[in-house]
Amino acid sequence: MAASAQTSEPRIGLRERKKIKTRTAIREATYRLIREQGYDATTVEQIAEAAEVSPSTVFRYFPTKEDIVLTDEFDPILERELRARPADESIVDSLRHVIDHSMELAQQSEDPETSRLRMRLQVEVPAVRSRMMESMSVTGQIVCRVLAERTGRDAGDLEVRVYAMAVVGALMEATMYWAERPDSVELREVVLRALDTVQRGL
């Protein structure tokens, strides 16, 4: 999804730090160009030139231009951190803990203006919104695997898939809700409200 988390500071090697530096340079160049000329007018070639890398390097880190907007550094460790939570904890409580912590880390690494731009693009640009829905299905698969391990059921069971996608759908709608009114409500508050709704109902 959209935004994943870690519950403790990771030990990151030199190679991974270099990768993060490159990804960051590509994203920063992308945001700068989008602010100057708009999303549709910004090409991967322009992004590569501004980030001082080749277009093939951009695609190596981000399969599509939309992924530059949607991807953050916490995505790869979501599954690991969910598995690190107590096995008898509900999946919603686990996600609440992981996501809450990830937002604290994200606030330290990304300025509010960039966060608002990313969310606005998810609302306003059809290609970004469509790609977001694709990426959320991957998040749903992660949640399915964790649920299956905790319940002893198959990850492909209908009930497991329905519950996992209900959680993922709640996170996506929370993101969209906030993007439509970023100045009137905190993203963290909206996400936690969405998880509460899944857990407790209306």
C-alpha positions in Angstrom: 0.0 0.0 0.0 0.3 2.0 0.1 2.7 2.8 3.6 4.3 0.1 5.6 6.4 0.1 8.7 9.1 -1.1 11.0 9.0 -1.4 14.7 12.7 -1.0 15.4 15.6 0.7 13.7 17.1 -1.6 11.0 20.7 -2.2 10.3 21.2 -1.0 6.8 24.4 -1.9 4.9 26.3 0.3 2.5 24.8 -1.2 -0.6 21.2 -0.7 0.7 22.1 2.9 1.7 23.3 3.6 -1.9 20.0 2.2 -3.2 18.0 4.4 -0.9 20.0 7.4 -1.9 19.4 6.7 -5.6 15.6 6.1 -5.0 15.4 9.3 -3.0 17.2 11.3 -5.8 14.8 10.0 -8.4 11.7 10.8 -6.3 12.9 14.3 -5.4 13.6 15.0 -9.1 10.2 13.7 -9.9 8.4 15.9 -7.4 10.3 18.9 -8.4 9.4 18.4 -12.1 5.8 17.7 -11.3 5.5 20.9 -9.3 7.0 22.9 -12.2 5.2 21.4 -15.2 2.6 18.9 -14.0 2.4 15.1 -13.9 1.5 14.3 -17.5 4.2 16.6 -18.9 6.9 15.0 -16.8 8.7 12.2 -18.6 11.0 9.5 -17.3 13.8 10.8 -19.5 13.4 14.2 -17.8 13.4 12.6 -14.4 16.5 10.6 -15.2 18.4 13.7 -16.3 17.3 15.7 -13.3 18.4 12.8 -10.9 21.6 12.3 -12.9 20.9 8.7 -13.7 19.9 6.8 -16.8 16.3 6.1 -17.8 17.1 2.3 -17.3 18.2 3.0 -13.7 14.9 4.8 -13.1 13.0 1.7 -14.4 15.2 -0.6 -12.4 14.1 1.1 -9.2 10.5 2.0 -10.3 8.8 -0.2 -12.9 6.5 2.7 -13.9 6.4 6.5 -13.4 3.4 6.0 -11.2 5.5 3.8 -8.9 7.8 6.7 -8.2 4.8 8.5 -6.6 3.5 5.5 -4.7 6.6 3.7 -3.4 8.3 4.5 -0.2 11.1 2.9 1.8 8.8 1.0 4.2 7.1 -1.2 1.7 9.6 -4.1 1.6 9.5 -4.6 5.4 5.7 -4.7 6.0 5.5 -8.5 6.0 8.5 -8.9 8.3 7.2 -6.5 10.8 3.7 -7.9 10.8 5.2 -11.3 11.5 7.1 -9.8 14.4 3.9 -8.9 16.2 2.4 -11.4 18.7 0.7 -14.3 17.0 -2.4 -13.9 19.1 -2.8 -10.3 18.3 -5.6 -9.4 15.8 -4.3 -8.5 12.4 -6.0 -5.0 12.7 -4.1 -4.3 16.0 -0.9 -5.5 14.4 -1.5 -3.2 11.4 -2.4 -0.4 13.7 0.9 -0.7 15.5 3.0 -1.1 12.4 1.4 1.7 10.4 1.3 4.1 13.3 5.0 3.7 13.8 5.7 3.9 10.1 3.9 7.3 10.0 6.2 8.6 12.7 9.2 7.5 10.6 7.7 8.9 7.4 7.1 12.3 9.1 10.8 12.4 9.9 11.9 11.6 6.3 9.3 13.4 4.2 8.2 17.0 4.4 4.4 17.7 4.7 4.3 19.4 1.3 5.7 16.3 -0.4 3.2 14.1 1.4 0.3 16.3 0.3 1.6 16.3 -3.3 1.8 12.5 -3.3 -1.7 12.1 -1.9 -3.1 14.7 -4.3 -1.7 12.9 -7.3 -3.4 9.7 -6.1 -6.7 11.5 -6.1 -6.3 13.6 -9.3 -4.3 11.4 -11.7 -6.2 8.4 -13.0 -3.0 6.5 -13.9 -1.6 6.9 -10.4 -4.9 6.0 -8.8 -5.1 2.8 -11.0 -1.6 1.8 -10.1 -2.3 2.4 -6.5 -5.1 -0.1 -6.6 -2.8 -2.6 -8.2 -0.2 -2.1 -5.5 -2.8 -2.4 -2.8 -3.6 -5.9 -4.1 0.0 -6.8 -3.3 -0.4 -5.5 0.2 -3.6 -7.6 0.4 -1.5 -10.7 -0.5 0.9 -9.9 2.4 -2.0 -9.6 4.8 -3.4 -12.9 3.5 -0.2 -14.7 4.2 0.1 -13.3 7.7 -3.6 -14.1 8.4 -3.1 -17.7 7.1 -0.2 -18.2 9.4 -2.0 -17.0 12.5 -5.3 -18.8 11.8 -3.9 -22.0 10.3 -6.0 -21.5 7.2 -5.0 -21.4 3.6 -4.1 -17.9 2.3 -6.4 -18.6 -0.6 -9.5 -19.2 1.5 -12.4 -16.9 0.7 -12.8 -15.7 4.3 -9.0 -14.9 4.6 -9.0 -13.0 1.3 -12.2 -11.1 2.1 -10.9 -10.0 5.5 -7.5 -9.1 4.1 -9.0 -7.0 1.3 -11.4 -5.3 3.7 -8.4 -4.1 5.7 -6.6 -3.0 2.6 -9.7 -1.3 1.2 -10.0 0.6 4.5 -6.4 1.8 4.3 -6.9 2.9 0.7 -10.1 4.8 1.4 -8.5 6.4 4.4 -5.7 7.7 2.2 -8.2 9.0 -0.4 -10.4 10.6 2.3 -7.4 12.5 3.7 -6.1 13.5 0.3 -9.4 15.2 -0.4 -9.2 17.3 2.8 -5.5 17.4 3.9 -5.8 20.7 5.8 -8.7 19.7 8.0 -7.7 16.3 9.4 -4.5 14.4 10.2 -3.6 11.4 8.0 -2.7 9.3 11.1 -6.1 10.0 12.7 -8.0 9.0 9.5 -6.0 5.7 9.1 -6.6 4.7 12.7 -10.3 5.5 12.4 -10.5 3.3 9.3 -8.9 0.4 11.1 -11.3 0.9 14.0 -14.2 0.7 11.6 -13.0 -2.6 10.2 -12.5 -4.0 13.7 -15.7 -2.7 15.4 -18.1 -1.9 12.6 -20.3 1.2 12.4 
